């Protein structure tokens, strides 16, 4: 699983990627460098393989059947 984060400023079409660090306690830290002024939006995404998503849903479904 990967966590990605970035800043986006739609009004000027700017974006910047973040450096994301896993704190190994279930949390992550993202550090940005903004090269412009304004009120950017922080966006995040969790990247998982299709197999990982399928397994997670199957385990959840099985847990509710018990």
N, CA, C and O atoms as a Maestro MAE file, in Angstrom:
{
 s_m_m2io_version
 :::
 2.0.0
}

f_m_ct {
 s_m_title
 :::
 protein
 m_atom[264] {
  # First column is atom index #
  i_m_mmod_type
  r_m_x_coord
  r_m_y_coord
  r_m_z_coord
  i_m_residue_number
  s_m_chain_name
  s_m_pdb_residue_name
  s_m_pdb_atom_name
  i_m_atomic_number
  :::
  1 25 0.846 -1.168 0.000 1 A "UNK " " N  " 7
  2 3 0.000 0.000 0.000 1 A "UNK " " CA " 6
  3 2 0.896 1.237 0.000 1 A "UNK " " C  " 6
  4 15 1.900 1.294 0.709 1 A "UNK " " O  " 8
  5 25 0.525 2.193 -0.783 2 A "UNK " " N  " 7
  6 3 1.230 3.467 -0.841 2 A "UNK " " CA " 6
  7 2 0.257 4.588 -0.507 2 A "UNK " " C  " 6
  8 15 -0.926 4.520 -0.841 2 A "UNK " " O  " 8
  9 25 0.763 5.610 0.151 3 A "UNK " " N  " 7
  10 3 -0.020 6.816 0.405 3 A "UNK " " CA " 6
  11 2 0.661 7.943 -0.346 3 A "UNK " " C  " 6
  12 15 1.867 8.151 -0.218 3 A "UNK " " O  " 8
  13 25 -0.116 8.662 -1.124 4 A "UNK " " N  " 7
  14 3 0.413 9.796 -1.883 4 A "UNK " " CA " 6
  15 2 -0.357 11.046 -1.497 4 A "UNK " " C  " 6
  16 15 -1.542 10.984 -1.167 4 A "UNK " " O  " 8
  17 25 0.327 12.180 -1.542 5 A "UNK " " N  " 7
  18 3 -0.317 13.452 -1.208 5 A "UNK " " CA " 6
  19 2 0.246 14.538 -2.108 5 A "UNK " " C  " 6
  20 15 1.397 14.470 -2.539 5 A "UNK " " O  " 8
  21 25 -0.582 15.544 -2.389 6 A "UNK " " N  " 7
  22 3 -0.131 16.661 -3.200 6 A "UNK " " CA " 6
  23 2 -0.982 17.884 -2.917 6 A "UNK " " C  " 6
  24 15 -2.104 17.782 -2.420 6 A "UNK " " O  " 8
  25 25 -0.433 19.031 -3.240 7 A "UNK " " N  " 7
  26 3 -1.145 20.308 -3.159 7 A "UNK " " CA " 6
  27 2 -1.602 20.665 -4.559 7 A "UNK " " C  " 6
  28 15 -0.885 20.414 -5.527 7 A "UNK " " O  " 8
  29 25 -2.775 21.241 -4.677 8 A "UNK " " N  " 7
  30 3 -3.272 21.698 -5.975 8 A "UNK " " CA " 6
  31 2 -3.889 23.078 -5.812 8 A "UNK " " C  " 6
  32 15 -4.638 23.328 -4.869 8 A "UNK " " O  " 8
  33 25 -3.573 23.951 -6.721 9 A "UNK " " N  " 7
  34 3 -4.149 25.302 -6.758 9 A "UNK " " CA " 6
  35 2 -4.846 25.448 -8.104 9 A "UNK " " C  " 6
  36 15 -4.237 25.904 -9.072 9 A "UNK " " O  " 8
  37 25 -6.136 25.059 -8.172 10 A "UNK " " N  " 7
  38 3 -6.856 25.060 -9.442 10 A "UNK " " CA " 6
  39 2 -6.921 26.425 -10.126 10 A "UNK " " C  " 6
  40 15 -6.950 26.497 -11.354 10 A "UNK " " O  " 8
  41 25 -6.944 27.495 -9.353 11 A "UNK " " N  " 7
  42 3 -7.104 28.821 -9.957 11 A "UNK " " CA " 6
  43 2 -5.930 29.208 -10.852 11 A "UNK " " C  " 6
  44 15 -6.095 29.988 -11.790 11 A "UNK " " O  " 8
  45 25 -4.746 28.666 -10.567 12 A "UNK " " N  " 7
  46 3 -3.586 28.982 -11.414 12 A "UNK " " CA " 6
  47 2 -3.006 27.740 -12.083 12 A "UNK " " C  " 6
  48 15 -2.005 27.828 -12.794 12 A "UNK " " O  " 8
  49 25 -3.633 26.581 -11.858 13 A "UNK " " N  " 7
  50 3 -3.184 25.347 -12.493 13 A "UNK " " CA " 6
  51 2 -1.879 24.804 -11.935 13 A "UNK " " C  " 6
  52 15 -1.137 24.129 -12.648 13 A "UNK " " O  " 8
  53 25 -1.587 25.087 -10.673 14 A "UNK " " N  " 7
  54 3 -0.337 24.634 -10.066 14 A "UNK " " CA " 6
  55 2 -0.576 23.398 -9.197 14 A "UNK " " C  " 6
  56 15 -1.665 23.201 -8.660 14 A "UNK " " O  " 8
  57 25 0.461 22.574 -9.072 15 A "UNK " " N  " 7
  58 3 0.404 21.401 -8.202 15 A "UNK " " CA " 6
  59 2 1.813 21.057 -7.746 15 A "UNK " " C  " 6
  60 15 2.791 21.342 -8.438 15 A "UNK " " O  " 8
  61 25 1.905 20.442 -6.576 16 A "UNK " " N  " 7
  62 3 3.197 20.015 -6.036 16 A "UNK " " CA " 6
  63 2 3.003 18.722 -5.257 16 A "UNK " " C  " 6
  64 15 2.063 18.600 -4.472 16 A "UNK " " O  " 8
  65 25 3.888 17.763 -5.473 17 A "UNK " " N  " 7
  66 3 3.840 16.485 -4.761 17 A "UNK " " CA " 6
  67 2 4.440 16.632 -3.373 17 A "UNK " " C  " 6
  68 15 5.246 17.525 -3.115 17 A "UNK " " O  " 8
  69 25 4.030 15.740 -2.491 18 A "UNK " " N  " 7
  70 3 4.548 15.743 -1.117 18 A "UNK " " CA " 6
  71 2 5.467 14.557 -0.905 18 A "UNK " " C  " 6
  72 15 5.398 13.558 -1.621 18 A "UNK " " O  " 8
  73 25 6.319 14.684 0.082 19 A "UNK " " N  " 7
  74 3 7.093 13.548 0.558 19 A "UNK " " CA " 6
  75 2 6.278 12.949 1.695 19 A "UNK " " C  " 6
  76 15 5.998 13.632 2.680 19 A "UNK " " O  " 8
  77 25 5.894 11.677 1.573 20 A "UNK " " N  " 7
  78 3 5.051 11.020 2.567 20 A "UNK " " CA " 6
  79 2 5.901 10.018 3.347 20 A "UNK " " C  " 6
  80 15 6.619 9.208 2.762 20 A "UNK " " O  " 8
  81 25 5.807 10.086 4.678 21 A "UNK " " N  " 7
  82 3 6.576 9.202 5.551 21 A "UNK " " CA " 6
  83 2 5.608 8.361 6.379 21 A "UNK " " C  " 6
  84 15 4.676 8.890 6.985 21 A "UNK " " O  " 8
  85 25 5.837 7.045 6.399 22 A "UNK " " N  " 7
  86 3 5.053 6.134 7.230 22 A "UNK " " CA " 6
  87 2 5.626 6.174 8.642 22 A "UNK " " C  " 6
  88 15 6.808 5.890 8.835 22 A "UNK " " O  " 8
  89 25 4.809 6.520 9.627 23 A "UNK " " N  " 7
  90 3 5.261 6.595 11.015 23 A "UNK " " CA " 6
  91 2 5.264 5.235 11.716 23 A "UNK " " C  " 6
  92 15 5.611 5.142 12.893 23 A "UNK " " O  " 8
  93 25 4.879 4.185 10.991 24 A "UNK " " N  " 7
  94 3 4.843 2.812 11.514 24 A "UNK " " CA " 6
  95 2 3.939 2.652 12.733 24 A "UNK " " C  " 6
  96 15 4.149 1.759 13.554 24 A "UNK " " O  " 8
  97 25 2.943 3.508 12.847 25 A "UNK " " N  " 7
  98 3 1.957 3.375 13.920 25 A "UNK " " CA " 6
  99 2 0.541 3.575 13.383 25 A "UNK " " C  " 6
  100 15 -0.382 3.886 14.135 25 A "UNK " " O  " 8
  101 25 0.384 3.392 12.071 26 A "UNK " " N  " 7
  102 3 -0.921 3.576 11.444 26 A "UNK " " CA " 6
  103 2 -1.167 4.982 10.949 26 A "UNK " " C  " 6
  104 15 -2.241 5.270 10.421 26 A "UNK " " O  " 8
  105 25 -0.190 5.872 11.110 27 A "UNK " " N  " 7
  106 3 -0.330 7.247 10.636 27 A "UNK " " CA " 6
  107 2 0.781 7.571 9.649 27 A "UNK " " C  " 6
  108 15 1.808 6.895 9.588 27 A "UNK " " O  " 8
  109 25 0.544 8.622 8.882 28 A "UNK " " N  " 7
  110 3 1.510 9.076 7.887 28 A "UNK " " CA " 6
  111 2 1.720 10.573 8.045 28 A "UNK " " C  " 6
  112 15 0.855 11.280 8.563 28 A "UNK " " O  " 8
  113 25 2.871 11.050 7.597 29 A "UNK " " N  " 7
  114 3 3.175 12.485 7.630 29 A "UNK " " CA " 6
  115 2 3.537 12.905 6.214 29 A "UNK " " C  " 6
  116 15 4.339 12.251 5.547 29 A "UNK " " O  " 8
  117 25 2.944 13.992 5.765 30 A "UNK " " N  " 7
  118 3 3.231 14.524 4.429 30 A "UNK " " CA " 6
  119 2 3.870 15.893 4.572 30 A "UNK " " C  " 6
  120 15 3.404 16.730 5.345 30 A "UNK " " O  " 8
  121 25 4.944 16.117 3.819 31 A "UNK " " N  " 7
  122 3 5.639 17.404 3.853 31 A "UNK " " CA " 6
  123 2 5.641 17.990 2.447 31 A "UNK " " C  " 6
  124 15 6.057 17.344 1.485 31 A "UNK " " O  " 8
  125 25 5.166 19.232 2.351 32 A "UNK " " N  " 7
  126 3 5.031 19.917 1.074 32 A "UNK " " CA " 6
  127 2 5.972 21.108 0.997 32 A "UNK " " C  " 6
  128 15 6.360 21.681 2.016 32 A "UNK " " O  " 8
  129 25 6.326 21.467 -0.217 33 A "UNK " " N  " 7
  130 3 6.951 22.753 -0.493 33 A "UNK " " CA " 6
  131 2 6.072 23.431 -1.529 33 A "UNK " " C  " 6
  132 15 5.974 22.975 -2.669 33 A "UNK " " O  " 8
  133 25 5.436 24.519 -1.127 34 A "UNK " " N  " 7
  134 3 4.571 25.265 -2.049 34 A "UNK " " CA " 6
  135 2 5.401 26.356 -2.714 34 A "UNK " " C  " 6
  136 15 6.105 27.113 -2.047 34 A "UNK " " O  " 8
  137 25 5.309 26.422 -4.014 35 A "UNK " " N  " 7
  138 3 6.081 27.391 -4.781 35 A "UNK " " CA " 6
  139 2 5.236 28.583 -5.222 35 A "UNK " " C  " 6
  140 15 5.631 29.327 -6.119 35 A "UNK " " O  " 8
  141 25 4.077 28.764 -4.597 36 A "UNK " " N  " 7
  142 3 3.181 29.847 -4.967 36 A "UNK " " CA " 6
  143 2 2.378 30.268 -3.733 36 A "UNK " " C  " 6
  144 15 2.342 29.560 -2.726 36 A "UNK " " O  " 8
  145 25 1.743 31.422 -3.834 37 A "UNK " " N  " 7
  146 3 0.863 31.910 -2.772 37 A "UNK " " CA " 6
  147 2 -0.572 31.562 -3.126 37 A "UNK " " C  " 6
  148 15 -0.910 31.414 -4.300 37 A "UNK " " O  " 8
  149 25 -1.403 31.434 -2.124 38 A "UNK " " N  " 7
  150 3 -2.809 31.149 -2.362 38 A "UNK " " CA " 6
  151 2 -3.361 30.205 -1.314 38 A "UNK " " C  " 6
  152 15 -2.797 30.051 -0.231 38 A "UNK " " O  " 8
  153 25 -4.472 29.579 -1.654 39 A "UNK " " N  " 7
  154 3 -5.135 28.637 -0.756 39 A "UNK " " CA " 6
  155 2 -5.247 27.289 -1.467 39 A "UNK " " C  " 6
  156 15 -6.306 26.955 -1.998 39 A "UNK " " O  " 8
  157 25 -4.180 26.527 -1.479 40 A "UNK " " N  " 7
  158 3 -4.205 25.254 -2.204 40 A "UNK " " CA " 6
  159 2 -5.059 24.203 -1.492 40 A "UNK " " C  " 6
  160 15 -5.296 24.281 -0.287 40 A "UNK " " O  " 8
  161 25 -5.506 23.234 -2.261 41 A "UNK " " N  " 7
  162 3 -6.241 22.090 -1.733 41 A "UNK " " CA " 6
  163 2 -5.231 20.981 -1.464 41 A "UNK " " C  " 6
  164 15 -4.343 20.735 -2.281 41 A "UNK " " O  " 8
  165 25 -5.364 20.312 -0.322 42 A "UNK " " N  " 7
  166 3 -4.537 19.148 -0.028 42 A "UNK " " CA " 6
  167 2 -5.307 17.922 -0.500 42 A "UNK " " C  " 6
  168 15 -6.462 17.723 -0.123 42 A "UNK " " O  " 8
  169 25 -4.670 17.107 -1.321 43 A "UNK " " N  " 7
  170 3 -5.311 15.901 -1.842 43 A "UNK " " CA " 6
  171 2 -4.466 14.702 -1.455 43 A "UNK " " C  " 6
  172 15 -3.237 14.771 -1.453 43 A "UNK " " O  " 8
  173 25 -5.134 13.597 -1.127 44 A "UNK " " N  " 7
  174 3 -4.430 12.373 -0.765 44 A "UNK " " CA " 6
  175 2 -5.053 11.188 -1.487 44 A "UNK " " C  " 6
  176 15 -6.210 11.228 -1.904 44 A "UNK " " O  " 8
  177 25 -4.259 10.139 -1.624 45 A "UNK " " N  " 7
  178 3 -4.744 8.914 -2.252 45 A "UNK " " CA " 6
  179 2 -4.043 7.723 -1.613 45 A "UNK " " C  " 6
  180 15 -2.852 7.779 -1.305 45 A "UNK " " O  " 8
  181 25 -4.790 6.652 -1.419 46 A "UNK " " N  " 7
  182 3 -4.219 5.392 -0.956 46 A "UNK " " CA " 6
  183 2 -4.183 4.476 -2.166 46 A "UNK " " C  " 6
  184 15 -5.214 4.180 -2.769 46 A "UNK " " O  " 8
  185 25 -2.991 4.033 -2.512 47 A "UNK " " N  " 7
  186 3 -2.801 3.200 -3.693 47 A "UNK " " CA " 6
  187 2 -2.669 1.747 -3.245 47 A "UNK " " C  " 6
  188 15 -1.770 1.405 -2.477 47 A "UNK " " O  " 8
  189 25 -3.572 0.897 -3.732 48 A "UNK " " N  " 7
  190 3 -3.539 -0.531 -3.405 48 A "UNK " " CA " 6
  191 2 -3.707 -1.329 -4.692 48 A "UNK " " C  " 6
  192 15 -4.332 -0.865 -5.646 48 A "UNK " " O  " 8
  193 25 -3.146 -2.524 -4.709 49 A "UNK " " N  " 7
  194 3 -3.328 -3.393 -5.867 49 A "UNK " " CA " 6
  195 2 -4.759 -3.928 -5.879 49 A "UNK " " C  " 6
  196 15 -5.446 -3.915 -4.857 49 A "UNK " " O  " 8
  197 25 -5.187 -4.387 -7.017 50 A "UNK " " N  " 7
  198 3 -6.521 -4.972 -7.144 50 A "UNK " " CA " 6
  199 2 -6.675 -6.176 -6.211 50 A "UNK " " C  " 6
  200 15 -7.734 -6.385 -5.618 50 A "UNK " " O  " 8
  201 25 -5.607 -6.958 -6.093 51 A "UNK " " N  " 7
  202 3 -5.646 -8.141 -5.237 51 A "UNK " " CA " 6
  203 2 -5.826 -7.753 -3.771 51 A "UNK " " C  " 6
  204 15 -6.573 -8.412 -3.048 51 A "UNK " " O  " 8
  205 25 -5.156 -6.698 -3.326 52 A "UNK " " N  " 7
  206 3 -5.278 -6.251 -1.937 52 A "UNK " " CA " 6
  207 2 -6.690 -5.760 -1.644 52 A "UNK " " C  " 6
  208 15 -7.235 -6.043 -0.578 52 A "UNK " " O  " 8
  209 25 -7.279 -5.033 -2.571 53 A "UNK " " N  " 7
  210 3 -8.650 -4.543 -2.388 53 A "UNK " " CA " 6
  211 2 -9.618 -5.715 -2.342 53 A "UNK " " C  " 6
  212 15 -10.507 -5.753 -1.491 53 A "UNK " " O  " 8
  213 25 -9.454 -6.665 -3.245 54 A "UNK " " N  " 7
  214 3 -10.325 -7.832 -3.286 54 A "UNK " " CA " 6
  215 2 -10.247 -8.625 -1.982 54 A "UNK " " C  " 6
  216 15 -11.273 -9.032 -1.438 54 A "UNK " " O  " 8
  217 25 -9.036 -8.843 -1.486 55 A "UNK " " N  " 7
  218 3 -8.856 -9.579 -0.232 55 A "UNK " " CA " 6
  219 2 -9.494 -8.844 0.934 55 A "UNK " " C  " 6
  220 15 -10.134 -9.468 1.780 55 A "UNK " " O  " 8
  221 25 -9.332 -7.537 0.994 56 A "UNK " " N  " 7
  222 3 -9.913 -6.750 2.085 56 A "UNK " " CA " 6
  223 2 -11.435 -6.860 2.080 56 A "UNK " " C  " 6
  224 15 -12.045 -7.030 3.136 56 A "UNK " " O  " 8
  225 25 -12.052 -6.764 0.903 57 A "UNK " " N  " 7
  226 3 -13.508 -6.867 0.828 57 A "UNK " " CA " 6
  227 2 -13.983 -8.271 1.182 57 A "UNK " " C  " 6
  228 15 -15.006 -8.427 1.849 57 A "UNK " " O  " 8
  229 25 -13.256 -9.290 0.743 58 A "UNK " " N  " 7
  230 3 -13.639 -10.665 1.077 58 A "UNK " " CA " 6
  231 2 -13.573 -10.893 2.581 58 A "UNK " " C  " 6
  232 15 -14.486 -11.485 3.157 58 A "UNK " " O  " 8
  233 25 -12.506 -10.430 3.221 59 A "UNK " " N  " 7
  234 3 -12.379 -10.603 4.671 59 A "UNK " " CA " 6
  235 2 -13.490 -9.874 5.407 59 A "UNK " " C  " 6
  236 15 -14.034 -10.391 6.383 59 A "UNK " " O  " 8
  237 25 -13.827 -8.691 4.952 60 A "UNK " " N  " 7
  238 3 -14.898 -7.930 5.601 60 A "UNK " " CA " 6
  239 2 -16.235 -8.643 5.417 60 A "UNK " " C  " 6
  240 15 -17.026 -8.728 6.357 60 A "UNK " " O  " 8
  241 25 -16.491 -9.154 4.219 61 A "UNK " " N  " 7
  242 3 -17.744 -9.854 3.948 61 A "UNK " " CA " 6
  243 2 -17.849 -11.106 4.805 61 A "UNK " " C  " 6
  244 15 -18.904 -11.382 5.375 61 A "UNK " " O  " 8
  245 25 -16.761 -11.866 4.901 62 A "UNK " " N  " 7
  246 3 -16.766 -13.092 5.699 62 A "UNK " " CA " 6
  247 2 -16.992 -12.761 7.171 62 A "UNK " " C  " 6
  248 15 -17.722 -13.477 7.857 62 A "UNK " " O  " 8
  249 25 -16.377 -11.688 7.667 63 A "UNK " " N  " 7
  250 3 -16.536 -11.307 9.073 63 A "UNK " " CA " 6
  251 2 -17.992 -10.986 9.404 63 A "UNK " " C  " 6
  252 15 -18.445 -11.272 10.512 63 A "UNK " " O  " 8
  253 25 -18.731 -10.400 8.465 64 A "UNK " " N  " 7
  254 3 -20.130 -10.070 8.715 64 A "UNK " " CA " 6
  255 2 -21.040 -11.287 8.613 64 A "UNK " " C  " 6
  256 15 -22.167 -11.247 9.108 64 A "UNK " " O  " 8
  257 25 -20.584 -12.360 7.989 65 A "UNK " " N  " 7
  258 3 -21.384 -13.570 7.860 65 A "UNK " " CA " 6
  259 2 -21.356 -14.412 9.131 65 A "UNK " " C  " 6
  260 15 -22.231 -15.255 9.333 65 A "UNK " " O  " 8
  261 25 -20.366 -14.195 9.984 66 A "UNK " " N  " 7
  262 3 -20.217 -15.020 11.194 66 A "UNK " " CA " 6
  263 2 -21.212 -14.590 12.248 66 A "UNK " " C  " 6
  264 15 -21.244 -15.163 13.337 66 A "UNK " " O  " 8
  :::
 }
 m_bond[263] {
  # First column is bond index #
  i_m_from
  i_m_to
  i_m_order
  :::
  1 1 2 1
  2 2 3 1
  3 3 4 2
  4 3 5 1
  5 5 6 1
  6 6 7 1
  7 7 8 2
  8 7 9 1
  9 9 10 1
  10 10 11 1
  11 11 12 2
  12 11 13 1
  13 13 14 1
  14 14 15 1
  15 15 16 2
  16 15 17 1
  17 17 18 1
  18 18 19 1
  19 19 20 2
  20 19 21 1
  21 21 22 1
  22 22 23 1
  23 23 24 2
  24 23 25 1
  25 25 26 1
  26 26 27 1
  27 27 28 2
  28 27 29 1
  29 29 30 1
  30 30 31 1
  31 31 32 2
  32 31 33 1
  33 33 34 1
  34 34 35 1
  35 35 36 2
  36 35 37 1
  37 37 38 1
  38 38 39 1
  39 39 40 2
  40 39 41 1
  41 41 42 1
  42 42 43 1
  43 43 44 2
  44 43 45 1
  45 45 46 1
  46 46 47 1
  47 47 48 2
  48 47 49 1
  49 49 50 1
  50 50 51 1
  51 51 52 2
  52 51 53 1
  53 53 54 1
  54 54 55 1
  55 55 56 2
  56 55 57 1
  57 57 58 1
  58 58 59 1
  59 59 60 2
  60 59 61 1
  61 61 62 1
  62 62 63 1
  63 63 64 2
  64 63 65 1
  65 65 66 1
  66 66 67 1
  67 67 68 2
  68 67 69 1
  69 69 70 1
  70 70 71 1
  71 71 72 2
  72 71 73 1
  73 73 74 1
  74 74 75 1
  75 75 76 2
  76 75 77 1
  77 77 78 1
  78 78 79 1
  79 79 80 2
  80 79 81 1
  81 81 82 1
  82 82 83 1
  83 83 84 2
  84 83 85 1
  85 85 86 1
  86 86 87 1
  87 87 88 2
  88 87 89 1
  89 89 90 1
  90 90 91 1
  91 91 92 2
  92 91 93 1
  93 93 94 1
  94 94 95 1
  95 95 96 2
  96 95 97 1
  97 97 98 1
  98 98 99 1
  99 99 100 2
  100 99 101 1
  101 101 102 1
  102 102 103 1
  103 103 104 2
  104 103 105 1
  105 105 106 1
  106 106 107 1
  107 107 108 2
  108 107 109 1
  109 109 110 1
  110 110 111 1
  111 111 112 2
  112 111 113 1
  113 113 114 1
  114 114 115 1
  115 115 116 2
  116 115 117 1
  117 117 118 1
  118 118 119 1
  119 119 120 2
  120 119 121 1
  121 121 122 1
  122 122 123 1
  123 123 124 2
  124 123 125 1
  125 125 126 1
  126 126 127 1
  127 127 128 2
  128 127 129 1
  129 129 130 1
  130 130 131 1
  131 131 132 2
  132 131 133 1
  133 133 134 1
  134 134 135 1
  135 135 136 2
  136 135 137 1
  137 137 138 1
  138 138 139 1
  139 139 140 2
  140 139 141 1
  141 141 142 1
  142 142 143 1
  143 143 144 2
  144 143 145 1
  145 145 146 1
  146 146 147 1
  147 147 148 2
  148 147 149 1
  149 149 150 1
  150 150 151 1
  151 151 152 2
  152 151 153 1
  153 153 154 1
  154 154 155 1
  155 155 156 2
  156 155 157 1
  157 157 158 1
  158 158 159 1
  159 159 160 2
  160 159 161 1
  161 161 162 1
  162 162 163 1
  163 163 164 2
  164 163 165 1
  165 165 166 1
  166 166 167 1
  167 167 168 2
  168 167 169 1
  169 169 170 1
  170 170 171 1
  171 171 172 2
  172 171 173 1
  173 173 174 1
  174 174 175 1
  175 175 176 2
  176 175 177 1
  177 177 178 1
  178 178 179 1
  179 179 180 2
  180 179 181 1
  181 181 182 1
  182 182 183 1
  183 183 184 2
  184 183 185 1
  185 185 186 1
  186 186 187 1
  187 187 188 2
  188 187 189 1
  189 189 190 1
  190 190 191 1
  191 191 192 2
  192 191 193 1
  193 193 194 1
  194 194 195 1
  195 195 196 2
  196 195 197 1
  197 197 198 1
  198 198 199 1
  199 199 200 2
  200 199 201 1
  201 201 202 1
  202 202 203 1
  203 203 204 2
  204 203 205 1
  205 205 206 1
  206 206 207 1
  207 207 208 2
  208 207 209 1
  209 209 210 1
  210 210 211 1
  211 211 212 2
  212 211 213 1
  213 213 214 1
  214 214 215 1
  215 215 216 2
  216 215 217 1
  217 217 218 1
  218 218 219 1
  219 219 220 2
  220 219 221 1
  221 221 222 1
  222 222 223 1
  223 223 224 2
  224 223 225 1
  225 225 226 1
  226 226 227 1
  227 227 228 2
  228 227 229 1
  229 229 230 1
  230 230 231 1
  231 231 232 2
  232 231 233 1
  233 233 234 1
  234 234 235 1
  235 235 236 2
  236 235 237 1
  237 237 238 1
  238 238 239 1
  239 239 240 2
  240 239 241 1
  241 241 242 1
  242 242 243 1
  243 243 244 2
  244 243 245 1
  245 245 246 1
  246 246 247 1
  247 247 248 2
  248 247 249 1
  249 249 250 1
  250 250 251 1
  251 251 252 2
  252 251 253 1
  253 253 254 1
  254 254 255 1
  255 255 256 2
  256 255 257 1
  257 257 258 1
  258 258 259 1
  259 259 260 2
  260 259 261 1
  261 261 262 1
  262 262 263 1
  263 263 264 2
  :::
 }
}
